């Protein structure tokens, strides 16, 4: 088999296999959609919980820093 015939064969084989692969993937995607929706809901809940947790931690740290600064200022004034 010459190089040209081999490359032509490989190109045809890739085209045929490439056109056949999306069909089973599409079928699996359609069959698994309810499960994907449940996973997406869980991911949204986790992201929201993480966001709220980060906000609470930042607020708490800011509060501690302000309290510490007020104490230092009060000590310096005395």
Helices and strands as residue ranges (DSSP letters): H 3-31, H 33-77
